[in-house]
Amino acid sequence: MQQWDLVNESSDQLRLFSYCFIVWSALFILCYDRIRLNNLSSKKQIDVFNRVVSILHGQFTFWGSLIVILSQTPYQLQEMNSSEMQFVMIVSAGYFAYDVIICTYFDLYDYWLIFHHIISLMAFGESILNKKYGHIIIFGMFITEISNLPMHLRHILGCFGLRQTKIYESIELLYFSLFLIFRGILSPVLLIRTYEDLHAPLLIKISASGLLLYSVYYIIEMIKITQRKVRSYRDRKRRNLTMYWFAQNPLLPTHKYVDSIL
């Protein structure tokens, strides 16, 4: 792979994209074929397997983007993408293509997810092919993927019926905190940085705008969930009910609301 030219050679870019799409798909197929979670429905099992792949992608993207940010800043707006930037974006593009297909085929998607993935793929393609503005995409990856792990762990715990446990609440608090800090503060910074360059491609600007819109929507949902959580906590205190760490207290009332953000 060291001999590949990911900046100038479209054939090498396409080859890496194809390999990555195959690897992400193979990881899901391996889980789907070899692992059985008998206490979960078929759809929930598929969701969990897909989220395991998403966690692996999220960790790769987070650490890959962080390394690029730390090693290649400051970065000029008109500077050409580095090989490392191209590599991270192409690997991630392979994942998004896989995830759109899997989520659509198994009916795991919502419209916000499809919107996010399609916008991301278009922005990746624009940056990879034009060899510019990779620093904007990489920065966007960093602020989106930093909350990836607790987001998926939270949902997986919910699938196993552990929503009303302290471990779930702790992971949810970490997820919400990272999302609010990095999406709420850095998404507007990214948008301003993008619009500073009047010559930035429209797709890059749409991607940055979409990220902010996507973030604002989920921040509002998180605020609503937090308000319901506070009311639930006060009710538990009033009734002297304890929440356990790794098992659900059968005396706790069942949730009357849905809190399945992503």
Number of C-alpha atoms within 10 A of each C-alpha: 7 5 6 14 15 26 21 14 11 13 12 16 20 14 14 19 21 16 13 20 21 15 16 23 20 13 16 22 15 11 17 16 9 7 11 11 12 8 11 14 11 13 12 16 20 21 20 24 20 23 22 19 18 20 19 15 20 24 16 16 23 23 16 19 25 18 13 18 17 9 9 13 9 9 14 9 17 13 12 17 19 16 15 17 26 23 19 22 27 25 22 24 24 23 24 22 19 18 25 17 14 18 17 12 10 11 11 16 17 11 8 13 16 17 13 15 18 17 19 26 21 16 25 25 17 18 24 23 15 15 20 22 25 28 24 21 23 23 18 21 22 22 24 21 22 21 23 23 21 20 23 23 19 24 23 21 18 16 18 13 14 21 22 22 19 17 18 21 17 14 19 21 15 17 21 19 15 20 23 19 13 18 25 17 13 18 25 18 13 22 21 14 14 23 16 11 12 9 10 15 17 13 18 25 21 17 24 27 19 18 22 20 14 17 20 16 11 18 17 11 15 20 13 12 17 16 12 16 15 11 11 15 15 12 13 15 10 9 10 9 14 15 19 13 15 14 14 16 15 9 9 14 12 9 12 7 8 7 17 12 12 13
